Amino acid sequence: MPPQPVVPPFSVITGAQVADVLTGNEKQIVDLVEEVYRLHGRGDSVNPPSYFLRFPDRPTSRIIALPAAVGGEQATDGLKWISSFPENVAAGIPRASAVLILNDHTTGYPFACLESSIISASRTAASAVLAADRLSPQGRPRRIGFVGTGLIARYIHQYLEATDWEFDQLGIHDLSAEHAEGFAGYLSGRPGDAPVVVHGTAEELIRESDLVVFATVAGAPHVHNPAWFGHNPLVLNVSLRDLAPEILLASANFLDDVEHCLKADTSPHLTEQLMGSRKFIDGTLYDVLEGTVEVPTDRPVVFSPFGLGVLDIALGRYVHDRLKDAGGLGVIDGFFHDLDRYGRTSA
């Protein structure tokens, strides 16, 4: 007789705990992200469209719900609830904040609430680093440029550094000179002696970089000239809306998930609307991992990741289980109160 399902204890996991678990385990996180991409590609996941809460009085802001379920050995369901308030940047605080709810695969009961901005940044960085590695068939690029210098750029650099990438030059461009200088100071304080160059324009940075990372808050394309990419760099289109369709049409395009990327006025979505077809898409990262498509070397390569909720769920479960094994979970006793279906009867 199978064991009867039980209500799991409920835990709250802070950002400090998340950071403590993830820091130093970047290689494991990249491996986990690859595993989840393979599960998703094989259909062992549920990843419905994201849901956007928008505000008429705050048109640049939004809160997004990403429900998802991932299979594998630690099958878990859940929801990421992440806000994007670009005006925060002017106040010196990160644009995004988030929580993650994990649900028990058997009972459906939530068993953890995690601070999730670090999880979101980490899975974004791990996805970008995995893609950069697998989309570089002729060897890892050594000149990297960051367009946008916020938290995501910092995490991507952290994951590149932790997975043994080496650079001859680190380029930076940001519309805010203050933010660019701040990021330059961070990079200059890291190990290694690669020079850090602050570029005055995006064009200058792109032309001098073999790996270009877009990590901005841009809401519409601002890079239009394919000639800037004439040296065929690898482009991580992490912020999704910087590149005009003419850039994508002159490049090889790989996505994390086709249906998810082709919405919400992303660069791939705008390109599909312009062309009336998806023929400009060369494949997904899963296709590259499985070896079913080859990465061309005769044109720029653009990776556009919409960001799959299954990655957040898997990474959140990883954090939860490491803390559980170490005895560090903050369990909220009595969180679920009335668990008797028919009510209690007096003796």
C-alpha contacts under 8 A as a table, 3 or more apart, distances in Angstrom:
res1	aa1	res2	aa2	distance
5	P	106	T	6.90
5	P	107	T	6.54
6	V	107	T	7.33
7	V	107	T	6.99
7	V	109	Y	6.65
8	P	104	D	7.44
8	P	109	Y	7.08
8	P	110	P	7.83
8	P	111	F	5.90
9	P	111	F	5.90
9	P	331	V	6.58
9	P	332	I	7.41
9	P	333	D	7.46
9	P	335	F	7.99
10	F	110	P	6.88
10	F	111	F	4.31
10	F	112	A	5.33
10	F	113	C	7.91
10	F	331	V	5.63
10	F	332	I	5.74
10	F	333	D	7.53
10	F	335	F	6.61
11	S	111	F	6.18
11	S	112	A	4.63
11	S	113	C	6.39
11	S	329	L	6.30
11	S	330	G	5.26
11	S	331	V	4.19
11	S	332	I	5.65
12	V	112	A	5.75
12	V	113	C	4.96
12	V	114	L	5.95
12	V	329	L	7.45
12	V	330	G	5.66
12	V	331	V	6.62
12	V	332	I	7.24
13	I	17	Q	6.34
13	I	18	V	7.04
13	I	112	A	7.25
13	I	113	C	6.20
13	I	114	L	4.63
13	I	115	E	6.41
13	I	320	H	7.73
13	I	329	L	7.01
13	I	330	G	6.63
14	T	17	Q	5.24
14	T	18	V	6.34
14	T	114	L	6.09
14	T	115	E	5.36
15	G	18	V	4.95
15	G	19	A	6.08
15	G	114	L	7.35
15	G	115	E	5.01
15	G	116	S	7.16
15	G	117	S	7.92
15	G	118	I	6.87
16	A	19	A	5.17
16	A	20	D	6.11
17	Q	20	D	5.02
17	Q	21	V	6.29
18	V	21	V	5.31
18	V	22	L	6.20
18	V	114	L	7.84
18	V	115	E	7.43
18	V	118	I	7.07
18	V	119	I	7.30
18	V	319	V	6.33
19	A	22	L	5.20
19	A	23	T	5.73
19	A	118	I	6.84
20	D	23	T	5.64
21	V	24	G	7.87
21	V	25	N	7.46
21	V	319	V	6.20
21	V	322	R	7.14
21	V	323	L	7.59
22	L	25	N	5.35
22	L	26	E	6.68
22	L	29	I	7.72
22	L	319	V	7.36
23	T	26	E	6.66
24	G	162	A	7.75
25	N	28	Q	5.36
25	N	29	I	6.33
26	E	29	I	4.97
26	E	30	V	6.26
26	E	126	A	7.55
26	E	159	Y	6.10
26	E	162	A	6.22
26	E	163	T	7.13
27	K	30	V	5.18
27	K	31	D	6.31
27	K	159	Y	7.96
27	K	162	A	6.99
27	K	163	T	5.96
28	Q	31	D	5.03
28	Q	32	L	6.10
29	I	32	L	4.90
29	I	33	V	6.13
29	I	123	R	7.62
29	I	126	A	6.56
29	I	315	L	7.53
30	V	33	V	5.09
30	V	34	E	6.27
30	V	126	A	4.88
30	V	127	S	6.94
30	V	129	V	7.50
30	V	130	L	6.35
31	D	34	E	5.11
31	D	35	E	6.25
32	L	35	E	5.00
32	L	36	V	6.26
32	L	314	A	7.80
32	L	315	L	7.67
33	V	36	V	5.10
33	V	37	Y	6.20
33	V	123	R	7.10
33	V	126	A	6.70
33	V	127	S	6.44
33	V	311	L	6.36
34	E	37	Y	5.11
34	E	38	R	6.31
34	E	127	S	7.80
34	E	130	L	7.21
35	E	38	R	5.16
35	E	39	L	6.27
36	V	39	L	4.90
36	V	40	H	6.00
36	V	70	V	7.63
36	V	310	V	7.22
36	V	311	L	6.50
36	V	314	A	7.35
37	Y	40	H	5.04
37	Y	41	G	5.99
37	Y	285	L	7.85
37	Y	286	Y	6.19
37	Y	311	L	7.97
38	R	41	G	4.99
38	R	42	R	6.16
38	R	286	Y	6.20
38	R	289	L	7.80
39	L	42	R	5.19
39	L	43	G	6.33
39	L	44	D	5.10
39	L	45	S	6.65
39	L	70	V	7.65
39	L	71	G	7.10
39	L	72	G	7.19
40	H	43	G	5.09
40	H	44	D	5.46
40	H	45	S	5.25
40	H	46	V	7.89
40	H	70	V	7.63
40	H	310	V	7.93
41	G	44	D	7.53
41	G	286	Y	5.93
43	G	46	V	7.77
44	D	70	V	6.53
44	D	71	G	5.34
44	D	72	G	7.34
45	S	68	A	7.49
45	S	69	A	5.47
45	S	70	V	4.42
45	S	71	G	5.65
45	S	310	V	7.22
46	V	68	A	5.47
46	V	69	A	4.92
46	V	70	V	6.46
46	V	310	V	7.65
47	N	66	L	8.00
47	N	67	P	6.69
47	N	68	A	4.68
47	N	69	A	6.57
47	N	308	L	7.11
47	N	309	G	6.50
47	N	310	V	6.53
48	P	66	L	7.74
48	P	67	P	6.70
48	P	68	A	6.72
49	P	66	L	7.31
49	P	260	H	6.55
50	S	64	I	6.54
50	S	65	A	5.67
50	S	66	L	4.86
50	S	67	P	7.15
51	Y	64	I	5.52
51	Y	65	A	5.05
51	Y	66	L	6.67
52	F	62	R	6.55
52	F	63	I	5.94
52	F	64	I	4.62
52	F	65	A	6.57
53	L	62	R	5.54
53	L	63	I	5.05
53	L	64	I	6.06
54	R	58	R	7.72
54	R	59	P	6.93
54	R	61	S	6.68
54	R	62	R	4.81
54	R	63	I	6.78
55	F	58	R	5.10
55	F	59	P	5.74
55	F	61	S	6.95
55	F	62	R	6.87
56	P	59	P	5.63
58	R	61	S	5.59
59	P	62	R	7.73
60	T	85	F	6.97
60	T	86	P	6.80
61	S	83	S	7.67
61	S	84	S	5.65
61	S	85	F	4.61
61	S	86	P	6.55
62	R	83	S	5.84
62	R	84	S	5.38
62	R	85	F	6.60
63	I	81	W	6.98
63	I	82	I	5.59
63	I	83	S	4.02
63	I	84	S	6.06
64	I	80	K	7.90
64	I	81	W	5.77
64	I	82	I	5.29
64	I	83	S	6.13
65	A	79	L	6.73
65	A	80	K	5.78
65	A	81	W	4.73
65	A	82	I	6.62
66	L	79	L	5.46
66	L	80	K	5.03
66	L	81	W	6.51
66	L	308	L	7.93
66	L	309	G	5.42
67	P	77	D	7.88
67	P	78	G	5.86
67	P	79	L	4.26
67	P	80	K	6.44
67	P	309	G	6.36
68	A	77	D	5.92
68	A	78	G	5.67
68	A	79	L	6.21
68	A	309	G	5.39
68	A	310	V	5.36
68	A	313	I	7.09
69	A	75	A	7.41
69	A	76	T	5.76
69	A	77	D	4.10
69	A	78	G	6.30
69	A	310	V	6.04
69	A	313	I	7.20
70	V	75	A	5.55
70	V	76	T	5.65
70	V	77	D	6.44
70	V	310	V	5.62
70	V	313	I	7.14
70	V	314	A	6.93
71	G	74	Q	6.65
71	G	75	A	4.20
71	G	76	T	6.70
72	G	75	A	5.41
74	Q	317	R	7.79
75	A	105	H	6.20
76	T	102	L	6.91
76	T	103	N	6.32
76	T	104	D	6.15
76	T	105	H	5.18
76	T	313	I	6.92
76	T	314	A	7.41
76	T	317	R	7.40
77	D	102	L	5.98
77	D	103	N	5.00
77	D	104	D	6.61
77	D	105	H	6.01
77	D	108	G	7.85
77	D	313	I	6.89
78	G	100	L	7.32
78	G	101	I	5.34
78	G	102	L	4.41
78	G	103	N	5.15
78	G	110	P	7.89
78	G	313	I	6.22
79	L	100	L	5.82
79	L	101	I	5.23
79	L	102	L	6.75
79	L	309	G	7.48
79	L	313	I	7.44
80	K	98	A	7.06
80	K	99	V	6.02
80	K	100	L	4.46
80	K	101	I	6.40
80	K	116	S	7.63
80	K	309	G	6.91
80	K	312	D	7.16
80	K	313	I	7.83
81	W	98	A	5.57
81	W	99	V	5.51
81	W	100	L	6.30
82	I	96	A	6.76
82	I	97	S	5.73
82	I	98	A	4.13
82	I	99	V	6.54
82	I	116	S	7.97
82	I	117	S	7.68
83	S	95	R	7.96
83	S	96	A	5.36
83	S	97	S	5.41
83	S	98	A	6.19
84	S	95	R	5.60
84	S	96	A	4.65
84	S	97	S	7.04
85	F	88	N	5.82
85	F	95	R	5.17
85	F	96	A	6.35
86	P	89	V	5.88
86	P	95	R	5.03
86	P	96	A	7.88
86	P	217	V	6.80
87	E	90	A	5.80
87	E	91	A	7.32
87	E	95	R	7.15
88	N	91	A	5.24
88	N	92	G	6.58
88	N	93	I	5.47
88	N	94	P	6.18
88	N	95	R	5.23
89	V	92	G	5.07
89	V	93	I	5.45
89	V	94	P	5.86
89	V	95	R	5.71
90	A	93	I	7.58
94	P	97	S	7.45
94	P	150	G	7.62
94	P	151	L	6.94
96	A	117	S	6.73
97	S	116	S	7.29
97	S	117	S	5.27
98	A	115	E	6.26
98	A	116	S	4.82
98	A	117	S	4.94
98	A	120	S	7.95
99	V	113	C	6.73
99	V	114	L	5.58
99	V	115	E	4.73
99	V	116	S	4.58
99	V	117	S	7.09
100	L	112	A	7.97
100	L	113	C	5.60
100	L	114	L	5.09
100	L	115	E	6.45
100	L	116	S	5.52
100	L	312	D	7.78
100	L	313	I	7.72
100	L	316	G	7.35
101	I	110	P	6.62
101	I	111	F	7.69
101	I	112	A	5.84
101	I	113	C	4.73
101	I	114	L	6.61
102	L	110	P	5.50
102	L	111	F	5.88
102	L	112	A	5.30
102	L	113	C	6.61
102	L	313	I	6.91
102	L	316	G	7.49
102	L	317	R	7.39
103	N	108	G	5.41
103	N	109	Y	5.36
103	N	110	P	3.96
103	N	111	F	5.68
103	N	112	A	7.36
104	D	107	T	5.68
104	D	108	G	4.88
104	D	109	Y	5.34
104	D	110	P	5.96
104	D	111	F	6.36
105	H	108	G	5.75
110	P	113	C	7.96
112	A	320	H	7.67
114	L	316	G	7.29
115	E	118	I	7.31
115	E	119	I	7.72
116	S	119	I	4.79
116	S	120	S	5.87
116	S	316	G	8.00
117	S	120	S	5.03
117	S	121	A	6.09
118	I	121	A	5.05
118	I	122	S	5.90
119	I	122	S	5.05
119	I	123	R	6.07
119	I	312	D	6.52
119	I	315	L	6.73
119	I	316	G	6.86
120	S	123	R	5.37
120	S	124	T	6.09
120	S	312	D	6.34
121	A	124	T	5.09
121	A	125	A	6.07
121	A	151	L	7.49
121	A	152	I	5.77
121	A	155	Y	6.43
122	S	125	A	5.06
122	S	126	A	5.99
122	S	155	Y	6.51
122	S	156	I	7.93
123	R	126	A	4.99
123	R	127	S	5.94
123	R	311	L	6.39
123	R	312	D	6.64
123	R	315	L	7.20
124	T	127	S	5.20
124	T	128	A	6.18
124	T	152	I	7.58
124	T	156	I	7.68
124	T	238	V	7.94
124	T	307	G	6.87
125	A	128	A	5.07
125	A	129	V	6.09
125	A	152	I	7.05
125	A	155	Y	5.77
125	A	156	I	4.39
125	A	157	H	7.98
125	A	159	Y	6.27
126	A	129	V	5.12
126	A	130	L	6.02
126	A	156	I	7.30
126	A	159	Y	6.47
127	S	130	L	5.16
127	S	131	A	6.13
127	S	305	P	7.97
128	A	131	A	5.13
128	A	132	A	6.04
128	A	156	I	7.06
128	A	236	L	6.68
128	A	238	V	7.49
128	A	305	P	7.97
129	V	132	A	4.97
129	V	133	D	6.18
129	V	156	I	7.02
129	V	159	Y	6.74
129	V	160	L	6.12
130	L	133	D	5.25
130	L	134	R	6.25
131	A	134	R	5.19
131	A	135	L	5.72
131	A	285	L	6.84
131	A	303	F	7.22
132	A	135	L	5.33
132	A	136	S	6.23
132	A	140	R	7.76
132	A	234	L	7.44
132	A	236	L	7.47
133	D	136	S	5.58
133	D	140	R	6.58
134	R	137	P	6.81
134	R	288	V	7.08
134	R	289	L	7.23
135	L	234	L	7.59
135	L	288	V	7.66
135	L	295	V	6.30
135	L	301	V	7.67
136	S	139	G	5.49
136	S	140	R	5.77
136	S	141	P	7.42
136	S	234	L	7.51
136	S	295	V	7.83
137	P	140	R	7.95
137	P	295	V	6.93
140	R	165	W	7.52
141	P	144	I	7.23
141	P	167	F	7.71
141	P	210	D	5.64
141	P	211	L	5.98
142	R	166	E	6.32
142	R	167	F	4.35
142	R	168	D	5.42
142	R	169	Q	6.93
142	R	210	D	6.89
142	R	211	L	7.58
143	R	167	F	5.80
143	R	168	D	5.68
143	R	169	Q	4.90
143	R	170	L	6.26
143	R	171	G	7.70
143	R	208	E	7.37
143	R	209	S	4.94
143	R	210	D	5.23
143	R	211	L	6.25
144	I	167	F	7.10
144	I	169	Q	6.40
144	I	170	L	5.23
144	I	171	G	6.06
144	I	209	S	5.20
144	I	210	D	6.01
144	I	211	L	4.66
144	I	212	V	5.85
144	I	213	V	7.62
145	G	170	L	5.85
145	G	171	G	4.20
145	G	172	I	5.65
145	G	173	H	7.76
145	G	205	L	6.13
145	G	206	I	6.90
145	G	208	E	7.87
145	G	209	S	5.45
145	G	210	D	7.76
145	G	211	L	6.26
145	G	212	V	4.83
145	G	213	V	6.11
146	F	149	T	6.69
146	F	153	A	6.82
146	F	170	L	7.92
146	F	171	G	6.08
146	F	172	I	4.94
146	F	173	H	6.29
146	F	205	L	7.99
146	F	212	V	6.05
146	F	213	V	4.83
146	F	214	F	6.19
146	F	215	A	7.19
147	V	172	I	6.18
147	V	173	H	4.96
147	V	174	D	6.01
147	V	202	A	6.86
147	V	205	L	7.91
147	V	212	V	7.43
147	V	213	V	6.04
147	V	214	F	4.88
147	V	215	A	6.04
147	V	216	T	6.68
148	G	153	A	6.82
148	G	172	I	7.55
148	G	173	H	6.24
148	G	174	D	5.03
148	G	175	L	7.81
148	G	180	A	7.94
148	G	214	F	6.33
148	G	215	A	4.92
148	G	216	T	4.57
148	G	217	V	7.91
149	T	152	I	7.63
149	T	153	A	5.41
149	T	154	R	7.05
149	T	172	I	7.31
149	T	173	H	7.42
149	T	174	D	6.30
149	T	179	H	6.42
149	T	180	A	6.14
149	T	183	F	5.98
149	T	215	A	7.03
149	T	216	T	7.44
150	G	153	A	5.47
150	G	154	R	6.45
150	G	179	H	7.60
150	G	183	F	7.77
150	G	215	A	7.36
150	G	216	T	7.56
151	L	154	R	5.08
151	L	155	Y	6.26
152	I	155	Y	5.10
152	I	156	I	6.13
152	I	215	A	6.36
153	A	156	I	5.17
153	A	157	H	6.23
153	A	213	V	7.68
153	A	215	A	5.91
154	R	157	H	5.22
154	R	158	Q	6.13
154	R	183	F	7.76
155	Y	158	Q	4.85
155	Y	159	Y	6.17
156	I	159	Y	5.18
156	I	160	L	6.14
157	H	160	L	5.03
157	H	161	E	6.03
158	Q	161	E	5.15
158	Q	162	A	6.07
159	Y	162	A	4.96
159	Y	163	T	6.08
160	L	163	T	5.26
160	L	164	D	6.55
160	L	165	W	5.43
161	E	164	D	5.38
161	E	165	W	5.47
161	E	166	E	7.31
162	A	165	W	7.53
167	F	170	L	6.91
167	F	194	A	6.06
168	D	194	A	5.11
168	D	195	P	7.12
169	Q	194	A	5.15
169	Q	195	P	5.24
169	Q	196	V	6.21
169	Q	197	V	7.43
170	L	194	A	6.64
170	L	195	P	6.19
170	L	196	V	4.76
170	L	197	V	6.18
171	G	196	V	5.84
171	G	197	V	4.78
171	G	198	V	5.91
171	G	199	H	6.77
171	G	205	L	6.28
171	G	209	S	7.32
172	I	180	A	6.51
172	I	183	F	7.94
172	I	184	A	7.28
172	I	196	V	7.55
172	I	197	V	6.17
172	I	198	V	4.77
172	I	199	H	5.82
172	I	205	L	6.97
173	H	180	A	6.30
173	H	198	V	5.99
173	H	199	H	5.19
173	H	200	G	6.47
173	H	201	T	6.50
173	H	202	A	6.18
173	H	205	L	6.77
174	D	177	A	6.49
174	D	179	H	6.78
174	D	180	A	5.40
175	L	180	A	7.89
176	S	179	H	5.28
176	S	180	A	6.28
177	A	180	A	5.03
177	A	181	E	6.10
178	E	181	E	5.24
178	E	182	G	6.15
179	H	182	G	5.01
179	H	183	F	6.23
180	A	183	F	5.25
180	A	184	A	6.10
180	A	198	V	6.91
181	E	184	A	4.89
181	E	185	G	6.12
181	E	198	V	7.55
182	G	185	G	5.13
182	G	186	Y	6.42
183	F	186	Y	4.97
183	F	187	L	6.21
184	A	187	L	5.12
184	A	188	S	6.00
184	A	196	V	6.46
184	A	197	V	7.79
184	A	198	V	7.26
185	G	188	S	5.12
185	G	189	G	6.29
186	Y	189	G	5.32
186	Y	190	R	6.79
187	L	190	R	5.33
187	L	196	V	7.15
188	S	195	P	7.86
188	S	196	V	6.69
199	H	202	A	7.24
199	H	204	E	6.30
199	H	205	L	5.76
200	G	204	E	7.15
201	T	204	E	5.37
201	T	205	L	6.57
202	A	205	L	5.16
202	A	206	I	6.08
202	A	223	V	7.96
203	E	206	I	5.21
203	E	207	R	6.13
203	E	228	W	6.16
204	E	207	R	5.40
204	E	208	E	6.38
205	L	208	E	5.30
205	L	209	S	6.18
206	I	209	S	5.25
206	I	210	D	7.80
206	I	212	V	6.49
206	I	228	W	6.42
206	I	229	F	6.86
207	R	228	W	5.67
207	R	229	F	6.54
207	R	230	G	7.95
207	R	231	H	7.41
209	S	212	V	6.12
209	S	233	P	6.99
210	D	231	H	7.79
210	D	232	N	7.51
210	D	233	P	4.46
210	D	234	L	6.17
211	L	233	P	5.65
211	L	234	L	4.87
211	L	235	V	5.86
211	L	236	L	7.60
212	V	233	P	7.04
212	V	234	L	6.30
212	V	235	V	4.74
212	V	236	L	6.11
213	V	235	V	6.03
213	V	236	L	4.81
213	V	237	N	6.46
213	V	238	V	6.98
214	F	235	V	7.63
214	F	236	L	6.15
214	F	237	N	5.27
214	F	238	V	5.61
214	F	239	S	5.87
214	F	240	L	7.85
214	F	242	D	7.20
215	A	237	N	7.50
215	A	238	V	5.64
215	A	239	S	4.97
216	T	239	S	5.67
216	T	242	D	7.75
217	V	239	S	6.76
218	A	221	P	7.23
218	A	222	H	7.96
218	A	239	S	7.35
218	A	241	R	6.09
218	A	242	D	6.03
219	G	241	R	5.93
219	G	242	D	7.54
220	A	241	R	5.38
220	A	242	D	6.20
221	P	224	H	7.34
221	P	241	R	5.44
221	P	242	D	4.28
221	P	243	L	4.94
221	P	244	A	4.98
221	P	267	S	7.30
222	H	242	D	5.54
222	H	243	L	6.43
222	H	244	A	6.90
223	V	242	D	6.07
223	V	243	L	5.10
223	V	244	A	5.93
223	V	247	I	7.85
224	H	243	L	6.57
224	H	244	A	5.15
224	H	245	P	7.76
224	H	246	E	6.50
224	H	247	I	6.35
225	N	228	W	5.95
225	N	229	F	7.99
225	N	246	E	7.42
225	N	247	I	6.77
226	P	229	F	5.52
226	P	230	G	6.91
226	P	246	E	6.72
226	P	247	I	5.14
226	P	250	A	6.70
227	A	230	G	5.05
228	W	231	H	7.93
229	F	232	N	5.60
229	F	233	P	6.42
229	F	300	P	6.53
230	G	299	R	7.71
230	G	300	P	7.61
231	H	299	R	7.89
231	H	300	P	7.52
232	N	297	T	7.44
232	N	298	D	6.93
232	N	299	R	4.92
232	N	300	P	3.93
232	N	301	V	7.05
233	P	299	R	7.91
233	P	300	P	5.16
233	P	301	V	6.57
234	L	300	P	5.96
234	L	301	V	4.88
234	L	302	V	6.09
234	L	303	F	7.92
235	V	300	P	7.38
235	V	301	V	6.03
235	V	302	V	4.66
235	V	303	F	6.21
236	L	302	V	6.04
236	L	303	F	5.08
236	L	304	S	6.55
237	N	240	L	5.19
237	N	241	R	7.83
237	N	242	D	7.60
237	N	243	L	7.84
237	N	302	V	6.52
237	N	303	F	5.68
237	N	304	S	4.86
237	N	305	P	7.06
238	V	303	F	7.78
238	V	304	S	6.13
238	V	305	P	6.03
238	V	306	F	7.68
239	S	242	D	6.93
240	L	243	L	7.42
240	L	266	T	5.35
240	L	267	S	5.87
240	L	268	P	7.99
240	L	304	S	6.23
240	L	305	P	7.39
240	L	306	F	7.28
241	R	244	A	7.80
241	R	265	D	7.38
241	R	266	T	5.02
241	R	267	S	5.09
242	D	267	S	7.12
243	L	247	I	6.23
243	L	248	L	7.33
243	L	267	S	5.84
244	A	247	I	5.64
244	A	248	L	7.07
244	A	267	S	6.20
244	A	270	L	7.88
244	A	271	T	7.81
245	P	248	L	5.16
245	P	249	L	6.11
245	P	267	S	6.26
245	P	268	P	7.23
245	P	270	L	6.40
245	P	271	T	4.70
245	P	274	L	7.66
246	E	249	L	5.06
246	E	250	A	6.37
246	E	271	T	7.89
247	I	250	A	5.36
247	I	251	S	6.49
248	L	251	S	5.03
248	L	252	A	7.19
248	L	253	N	6.75
248	L	267	S	7.77
248	L	268	P	7.44
248	L	271	T	7.31
248	L	280	F	7.54
248	L	302	V	7.25
249	L	252	A	7.80
249	L	271	T	7.66
249	L	280	F	6.25
250	A	299	R	7.22
250	A	300	P	7.35
251	S	299	R	5.61
251	S	300	P	4.75
251	S	301	V	5.56
251	S	302	V	6.58
252	A	280	F	7.46
252	A	281	I	7.12
252	A	282	D	6.06
252	A	295	V	7.87
252	A	296	P	7.08
252	A	299	R	6.68
252	A	300	P	6.15
252	A	301	V	4.73
252	A	302	V	6.12
253	N	280	F	6.79
253	N	281	I	5.05
253	N	282	D	5.27
253	N	283	G	6.90
253	N	301	V	6.03
253	N	302	V	4.99
253	N	303	F	6.12
253	N	304	S	7.57
254	F	281	I	6.32
254	F	282	D	5.79
254	F	283	G	5.01
254	F	284	T	4.91
254	F	285	L	6.25
254	F	301	V	7.64
254	F	302	V	6.23
254	F	303	F	4.90
254	F	304	S	6.39
255	L	258	V	6.04
255	L	261	C	7.02
255	L	281	I	7.78
255	L	283	G	6.61
255	L	284	T	4.68
255	L	285	L	6.16
255	L	303	F	5.68
255	L	304	S	4.85
255	L	305	P	5.60
255	L	306	F	7.79
256	D	261	C	7.65
256	D	284	T	5.38
256	D	285	L	5.44
256	D	286	Y	7.32
256	D	303	F	7.82
256	D	304	S	6.71
256	D	305	P	4.93
256	D	306	F	6.71
256	D	307	G	7.46
256	D	308	L	7.87
257	D	260	H	5.55
257	D	261	C	6.16
257	D	284	T	6.42
257	D	305	P	7.33
257	D	306	F	7.25
257	D	308	L	7.91
258	V	261	C	5.33
258	V	262	L	6.24
258	V	284	T	7.28
259	E	262	L	5.48
259	E	263	K	7.54
260	H	263	K	6.40
260	H	306	F	6.28
261	C	266	T	6.82
261	C	268	P	6.59
261	C	269	H	6.74
261	C	304	S	7.37
261	C	305	P	7.00
261	C	306	F	5.20
262	L	265	D	7.59
262	L	266	T	6.76
262	L	268	P	5.79
262	L	269	H	4.17
262	L	270	L	7.97
262	L	272	E	7.38
263	K	266	T	6.25
263	K	269	H	5.32
264	A	269	H	7.17
265	D	268	P	7.83
265	D	269	H	5.38
265	D	270	L	5.70
266	T	269	H	4.98
266	T	270	L	6.17
267	S	270	L	5.15
267	S	271	T	6.16
268	P	271	T	4.97
268	P	272	E	6.15
268	P	304	S	7.71
269	H	272	E	5.10
269	H	273	Q	6.26
270	L	273	Q	5.07
270	L	274	L	6.16
271	T	274	L	5.04
271	T	275	M	6.08
272	E	275	M	5.20
272	E	276	G	5.46
272	E	277	S	5.44
272	E	278	R	5.76
273	Q	276	G	5.27
273	Q	277	S	7.46
275	M	278	R	7.66
277	S	280	F	7.75
278	R	281	I	5.79
279	K	282	D	7.55
282	D	293	V	7.93
283	G	287	D	6.10
283	G	288	V	7.54
283	G	293	V	7.01
284	T	287	D	5.14
284	T	288	V	6.62
285	L	288	V	5.02
285	L	289	L	6.17
286	Y	289	L	4.95
286	Y	290	E	6.08
287	D	290	E	5.14
287	D	291	G	6.06
287	D	292	T	5.29
287	D	293	V	5.89
288	V	291	G	5.00
288	V	292	T	6.26
288	V	293	V	5.67
288	V	294	E	6.91
288	V	295	V	7.59
289	L	292	T	7.93
291	G	294	E	7.00
295	V	301	V	7.89
296	P	299	R	6.81
296	P	301	V	7.61
297	T	300	P	7.48
297	T	301	V	8.00
307	G	311	L	7.77
308	L	311	L	5.70
308	L	312	D	7.33
309	G	312	D	5.20
309	G	313	I	6.36
310	V	313	I	5.06
310	V	314	A	6.13
311	L	314	A	5.23
311	L	315	L	6.09
312	D	315	L	5.15
312	D	316	G	5.88
313	I	316	G	5.10
313	I	317	R	6.11
314	A	317	R	5.11
314	A	318	Y	6.22
315	L	318	Y	4.94
315	L	319	V	6.34
316	G	319	V	5.15
316	G	320	H	6.17
317	R	320	H	4.99
317	R	321	D	6.04
318	Y	321	D	5.33
318	Y	322	R	6.20
319	V	322	R	5.30
319	V	323	L	6.29
320	H	323	L	5.30
320	H	324	K	6.10
320	H	329	L	7.54
321	D	324	K	4.90
321	D	325	D	6.06
322	R	325	D	5.20
322	R	326	A	6.28
323	L	326	A	5.02
323	L	327	G	6.04
323	L	328	G	4.86
323	L	329	L	5.60
324	K	327	G	5.05
324	K	328	G	5.88
324	K	329	L	5.52
325	D	328	G	7.68
332	I	335	F	5.71
334	G	337	H	5.73
336	F	339	L	6.98
338	D	341	R	7.93
338	D	343	G	7.91
340	D	343	G	5.22
340	D	344	R	6.65
